[in-house]
Amino acid sequence: MYLETETVSVVEAGKRLGLGKTGAYQAIAAGEIPHRHFGHRIRVPVNLLERLTTDETYEPAPCKKCTPEHPTLNGPLSKGQ
């Protein structure tokens, strides 16, 4: 069985949280926004984003892929290009 979860981009998640593009990627890198990696793409599940904004006790699980050396978080997007 295939379960489908609605996701949004990091930029869209940032908008919903009142963050700009750079702030959203920094929050992803810091593990403050729940996310999933699909190759070099990072997507934010809408259900976890909503939980983050409504449940004061919710803390996203740490992401093992989000390290300073990770190309998606250290590439052109993180440098504002």
C-alpha positions as CSV (number, residue, x, y, z in Angstrom):
1,M,0.0,0.0,0.0
2,Y,1.3,3.5,-0.9
3,L,0.6,6.3,1.5
4,E,0.6,9.8,0.0
5,T,1.6,12.8,2.2
6,E,1.2,16.3,1.0
7,T,4.5,18.2,1.1
8,V,5.6,21.8,0.4
9,S,8.9,23.3,-0.6
10,V,11.2,24.7,2.0
11,V,10.4,28.2,0.8
12,E,6.7,27.6,1.1
13,A,7.1,26.2,4.6
14,G,9.1,29.2,5.5
15,K,6.4,31.5,4.2
16,R,3.9,29.7,6.4
17,L,6.1,30.2,9.4
18,G,6.9,33.8,8.6
19,L,10.5,33.1,7.4
20,G,12.3,34.1,4.3
21,K,14.2,31.7,2.0
22,T,17.5,31.9,3.9
23,G,15.8,31.6,7.3
24,A,13.8,28.6,6.2
25,Y,17.0,26.8,5.0
26,Q,18.8,27.7,8.2
27,A,15.9,26.3,10.2
28,I,16.0,23.1,8.2
29,A,19.8,22.8,8.8
30,A,19.2,23.4,12.5
31,G,16.6,20.7,12.6
32,E,13.8,23.1,13.6
33,I,11.6,22.3,10.7
34,P,10.6,18.7,10.0
35,H,11.5,17.6,6.5
36,R,12.3,14.7,4.2
37,H,15.1,14.3,1.6
38,F,14.3,13.1,-1.9
39,G,17.7,13.0,-3.6
40,H,18.9,16.7,-3.4
41,R,15.3,17.9,-2.8
42,I,14.0,18.7,0.6
43,R,10.3,18.7,1.2
44,V,8.3,19.5,4.3
45,P,5.3,17.3,5.1
46,V,2.2,19.6,5.6
47,N,0.9,17.5,8.5
48,L,4.2,17.9,10.5
49,L,4.4,21.6,9.6
50,E,0.9,22.1,11.0
51,R,1.8,20.1,14.1
52,L,4.9,22.2,14.6
53,T,2.7,25.3,14.7
54,T,0.0,24.0,16.9
55,D,1.6,21.5,19.3
56,E,4.0,23.3,21.8
57,T,5.5,20.0,22.9
58,Y,6.4,18.7,19.3
59,E,10.1,18.6,18.4
60,P,11.2,17.4,15.0
61,A,13.4,14.3,15.0
62,P,17.0,15.1,14.1
63,C,18.0,14.6,10.5
64,K,21.2,12.6,9.9
65,K,21.5,14.0,6.4
66,C,21.6,17.6,7.5
67,T,25.2,18.2,8.2
68,P,27.3,21.3,7.3
69,E,28.9,19.2,4.5
70,H,25.5,18.3,2.9
71,P,25.4,19.8,-0.6
72,T,21.7,20.8,-0.5
73,L,22.2,22.9,2.6
74,N,25.6,24.2,1.7
75,G,25.0,24.8,-2.0
76,P,23.8,27.8,-4.0
77,L,20.5,28.1,-2.2
78,S,22.2,28.6,1.2
79,K,24.5,31.3,-0.3
80,G,21.6,33.4,-1.6
81,Q,22.4,32.8,-5.3
